Amino acid sequence: MAGDKRITVAFAGNPNSGKTSLFNSIAGTNLKVGNWPGVTVEKYEAEIAYRGYLINFIDLPGTYSLTAYSPEEIVARDFISSGQADVIVNVADGTNLARSLYLSVQLLEFEPKTIMALNMYDEVRARGITIDFKMLQKLLGCHIVPISAVKKTGIDSLLDHVVRLYEGKITPPEGKLTYSPEVEDAIAKTQELLESDISLMSRVAPRLAAIKLLEHDVTMHRIARGSPVWIRLESKLPEIMNSLENAVGGGLQKKIAEDRHAFVRGAFKETVTEREEEKKTVTDIIDSVVLNRIFGLPIFFIVMWLIFQLTFTIGEIPMGWIESFFTWLGGTAEALIPGEMLRSVIVDGIIAGVGGVLVFIPNILLLFFGLSFLEATGYMARAAFVIDKAFHKIGLHGKSFIPMVTGFGCSVPAFMACRTLKNRGDRLATMMVIPFMSCGAKLPLYVLLIGAFFPGKAAGNILFAVYFFGVLVAVLSAKLLKSTIFRGRSEPFVMELPVYRFPTAGSVLMQMWIKAWMYLKKAGTLILAASLIIWVAINFPVNRVVADEYNGKIHAIEKNRSLEDEYKRASITALENEKSAKLLEHSAAGVFGKCIEPAIRPLGFNWRIGVALTAGLAAKEVVVSTMGTMYSMKHPGEKSASLEERLRNDPEYNPAVALALIVFVLLYMPCLAATSVFHREAGELKMTFFYIAYSMATAWVLSFIVYRIALLFL
């Protein structure tokens, strides 16, 4: 049976090489998403049955090298070096082979069973590029299979090669990167020292271990220190390295990298022939417009404005359907569930809390669709290039834009993406302003309040303005921080611009589904738990004095036969409203909210908003679920209403309060998970406290200003 024979295959490759498209083409609907152990880098896996085997595919994070600086590089390198994969599929961009070859030679140093999937081969042929496959295979020491992930050609041949290589029916050609004589001599001497430690060599290939030690590789040095051979290495390795440095007249890492690049240039020149007179490509034509120094930045803002317009305009229709469903579900549950306590838990706690968040799934899907589409086409790389010039004026550079854009999805991976910034000042300044880049978790509140107080055509413009305001605050904050606390020159920015490609519908829709599923899981766990906790906090403890007082008044009206039925119902409803409000004020949530109300009252916020904002420290979606729970209480004769309608009818809410609340949620510190990652990346407790204080102070001051100005005009 297939389940008895398993093959583990890892996909490795550069960003924009089409690796994920190939993975999705093979995986289909079998995709499983999680996180790699210990980090927030996403892990994609899939299993398919093929020729009597159950093949487990793992999509490693895209990376340009295996030097283990960024989280993605660390994950990819650790997995490859662990030997968990039976076969490595190295996905290379055939239209930009020179770029892909550097990672390829690094992969082959790890000595795994490797196959190169030469992707976009249809484009290679269309451009008149010819590749000498036999020679390239001989130089690299691995089989090469031409494929097209988009057109799904060559995939069966690739899978056949995987199985045959695993079974030993084909063997890789003899090929090996050869360094300069001085480096090779140092590698041989270091390797000779290492080979005396059998236990170490069983875990790491001797040649790879020697190269990594000479490169000052932190991971390899840590492994070597834990082995008996370290006693000899500690005395001999410095001599070998000093001798090599004197011979090459410079740093070892630089020399080894130069030798790799020299090999790559030679292999490319030997095997690839490009058309001499290349016509101006579609990419060149588009770049002449979107990278224009005058029009580039306005075009970027127009593109983002269109995404937010579509997010609100198109999302409003399915949002109304979901809202109607949860209104019906709440009314049905209220009619069917016996027992006042259980009914309140289900209707006011779970349905109102979780349903209040799930209603915004269409908007979140549309936003991530737009961002995923721009990323897949190659435009986001251009956006970083365009932004670079503006960023230099504030002391940062285009490389900071990548983590900041990542912050539109989630602050956690955005903080980790800052590892690619070598300059500590740049890294900390970028991390400090990432919370101002509005993450997807804040979108439900924006949609809720904009829909309630700014309906119609203005909604999309206001949503765009919110995101733009966050970017503006981030830029000004970065300028302030780089001019004061984090002074120093920024490193130069170099970034590859991939060829424009129209993404496959399956790839973009898969990314949408992944984001939706992660959101649904959060709604079913964290938000559900938070909704139940908030329900308990607003219902307990019960102030018996207040309850008995109002129950007595209600009972007296019910017994009074001289009153008309209509007057009785109106009086009882009014007393029920007063009773609920008084009990809420005396509950745990009410007491806490009253304590912090003086600090937020200048912003137009009442104590209920204070409770919601505090709960939002767990996750920003919880702000909406908390409001849904707190405003869910209905009284006799009152029809079910959406949270949007309840806020619109609340006398303490108005457009000015809505704008101030949007600004506060946009700017105040992100969730506790993101804050813990910030602390881990910053490495200093005082920096974490400064980050919390700065974000909270910025949120308070700007919310106050927005509220006061809005009162004058709205």
Secondary structure, DSSP 8 states (H G I E B T S, - for coil): -GGGSEEEEEEEE-TTSSHHHHHHHHHTT--EEEE-TTS--EEEEEEEEETTEEEEEEE----S--S--SHHHHHHHHHHHHT--SEEEEEEEGGGHHHHHHHHHHHHHT---EEEEEE-HHHHHHTT-EE-HHHHHHHHTSEEEE-BTTTTBSHHHHHHHHHHHHHTSS----------HHHHHHHHHHHHHHTT-HHHHTTS-HHHHHHHHHTT-HHHHHHHHTSTTHHHHHHHHHHHHHHHHHHHTS-HHHHHHHHHHHHHHHHHHHHEE--SS----HHHHHHHHHT-TTTHHHHHHHHHHHHHHHHHHHHHHHHHHHHHHHHHHHHHHHHH--SHHHHHIIIIIIIHHHHHHHTTHHHHHHHHHHHHHHHHHTHHHHHHHHHHHHHHHTT--GGGHHHHHHTTT-HHHHHHHGGG--SHHHHHHHHHHGGGS--GGGHHHHHHHHHHHS-TTHHHHHHHHHHHHHHHHHHHHHHHHHHTTT-S----------------HHHHHHHHHHHHHHHHHHIIIIIHHHHHHHHHHHH-S--HHHHHHHHHHHHHHHH-TTS-HHHHHHHHHHHHHHHHHHHHHHSHHHHHHHHHHHHHGGGT--HHHHHHHHHTTT-THHHHHHHHHHT----TT-----HHHHHHH-TT--HHHHHHHHHHHHHS---HHHHHHHHHHH--HHHHHHHHHHHHHHHHHHHHHHHHHHHHH-
